[in-house]
Amino acid sequence: MKRIYEPENLLEAEVLLVMLASEGIGAHLQGRDLVGAMGELPAIGLLNLAVDDAQAERALALINQYTSALPVAGEEPDSGPGILLC
């Protein structure tokens, strides 16, 4: 197993796990059980995504595509709950 990415939070980690699984890449989330102890542990470096060595390059490429994606122009909502229009 090779550590390939450090998600910012548990939500991002879960999204990436599902995305990788949909592409046929089995990933493991390391540190999930430590998130509840964040009050006593440094919050940086707790979560890591790991994949088999053979799938690491492809998984990292998919994660890079995910992190560099931009919203599609014209698909932003005009208004909605919790959206402040200025």
Phi, psi and omega in degrees: 000140180234129176287127185240341186202146177245099181293153181290328183204177184293325179297313178298320180299316181294319178299316181292323177300315180293317179299313180295319178297323179293340178262008177082018180252119177278122181237155179238135178264113179267136176095003181304320182287346181272346185299324180293341182263015185303335180296334183250346182248153174298136186285346183268135175088008180282321185258137177215139172263134179231143178225168175299146181307321183292336182257001187298315183296314180294318179297317180295323177296318178295320179294321177297321176297318180298313185286339180261001182292144177244154177298149177286129181299137178086359180256008177283139179291146178290322178198170180170174181297132177080006179256122180262117178265128181249000000 
